């Protein structure tokens, strides 16, 4: 049995404003929250490897948790939002409502000229498949965590929108019997 802990990166100014893409540093609240998570103890077990997306938010989150040199993996990168990079959700909704609707309802759509959600899932899923048998903590943006989970659970591509992943949320997966399982361990304070 092996385990994967997926940690969504802490908040950035762009994430709070619902901006597509970019590479912001953590905002003050995000950094404080990550440091508080570090002070609360470990993330539920031992890891052989810490890895993260190639973004400032993911790197700074890992570092705030005491891991100064995580393995940077491009497979965990935030989606390429093409022409929408740097634009807010409201801006895109006003300028390209049909494109936004297509992106939200068709995982194969890439109206921004970047990467479709189906492509993100394929990329993140291929990465996940390589983690079987390992103990890993991975820090990535919430949408990438959603993509990993849809792959792990064998959900359809459009199920990415059925999963809510908050900044600094921790999701545990265990690999056994040839497949990934969503794991809900007891709370650390539970005497079991």
N, C-alpha and C positions, 0 to 999 in steps of 0.2 A: 504494500500500500504506500502511496506517496501523497503529498499534499501540495496544494497551490493556494496561496492567499492572494487575492486580488484586492488591492487598495486603490481606491479612486483618489487622484491627486487633490490636494487642498485647493481652496478657492483662489481665483485671480480676479482682477478687475473685469476682464473680458467675460469670464464665466458668470459673474454676477450680473453683467449687462446683456447676457445672451448673445454674445458676439461669436460669429463663426470663425474658428481657427485663431491664428495668431500665436505668439509665444511670450505671453506675459510672465513676469515674476509673480510669486504669490503675493496676495495683498496682506495687509497687517493682520486681519482676522484669520486668514488662512494659515499664516505662519504661526500665530498663537495657538490655533487649534491643533496643528501638527505637533508643536512642541508639547502641548498638553497631552496628546495621545502618547507621545514618547514617555512622558512622566508617569503615565498610567501603567506602564509595564510593557511586556512583550505583546506581540500580535497573535498569541495563541499557539506557539510552538517554535521549533527550531527550523531554520532554513539553511540549505546548503548555498543558495544563491539569492541575492537581491538583484532585481533588474528593474528597469524603468524605461518609459518612453523617452525619446530624445527631445524633451521640452524642458524649459526652465521650471515649470510647475512640478513636473514629475521628479526632476533632479532635486529641487529644493525640498520637496516633501520627503524624499528618501533621506536626504541629509539632515533634515530636522528630526528625523527618527533615529539618527545616529549612524547612518550608513553613508559614509562620505564618498565611496567609490563603487556605486552600483554599476552593473553591466547595462550599458545603454543598448536597447534593442529597437531597431527601426520598425519591426513588426508590430510594436505597441504604439506607434505614432498616432496622433490624432488624425482624423481623416483629412485628405486634401480637399478643401472646399472650393478650389478653383477661384472663380471670379467673385465668390461671396466672402472670401477671406477678409477679415477685418470689419465686415458689415454686421450690424445688429439684426436680430430676427425681425424686428419691426420694419427696418429699412428694406429687407428682402421681401417681406410680406407686402409692402406698399409698391415696390418697383417690379417685382416678379411674382405675383400671387399664384399664377398657374405653375410656375417652376417650383415654388415652395410646396404647393399642394402635391405635385408629382413626387418630390423628394420625400415628403412625409407619408405617402401612401404606396409608393412603388419602390421597393428596395433596390431595384436595378437601375433606377433613374439617377442621372447625374446632370441636372439642368445647369449647374454652376460650372460645368466643364472640368470638374475634379473627379473625385472618387465616389462611386456609389456606395450605399450602405452594404449591399451584397458583397462588393469588393473588400470592404473593411472587414466584414465577417470572414471572408475567405482567408484574408491575410492573418487576422488574429486567430482564426481557427487552426490554421497551419502551425502557427507558433504554439498554440495550446497542445496540439498533438505531439509536439517535440518535448513537452514537459512531463509526459507520463514517466513515472518512476523516479521523479526528482522531488525535492522539497524546495519550493521557490516562493518568494514574496515578490510580486510584480506591482509596480505603481504605474498607473495609466489614467488617461482622461475617462470620465464617466461613460461616454459613448463607446469607447473601446472595451471597457469592462462589460457593457451590455452585449457587445458583439461576441466577446469570448463566452459569455454565459449562454447566448442563444446557440452557439456551436456546441458547447459542452453538454447541453441538455437536449440537443437534437431538435430544437425548435425551428420553425420556418424563419426565413430572413426578416419578415415584417414583425416578428415578435420582439425585435429590439425595442420597439416603442411600448411594449407591455411591462418592461422592467424599469423601475426607478432606481437610479444609482446616484446617491448623494455624494458630494465631496467628502473624502476621508471615510467613506463607508468601506467596511471590510467584508468580503465574500470569500468563503472557504469552499474549495473543491477537493475531493479525494478521488484518487484514481485506484480502482480495484476492479477485479473481474473483467478487465478489458474495456472499461468505460469510466467516464467521469460521473461523480455523484455530488450533488449539492449537499454540503455538510452544515449541520446546525449543532455545534458542540454545546455542552452546558455552559452557563455563565461561570466565569472564573471564581466567583464567590460561592458557587454552588458546591456543597461538600461532597458530591459524588466522586 
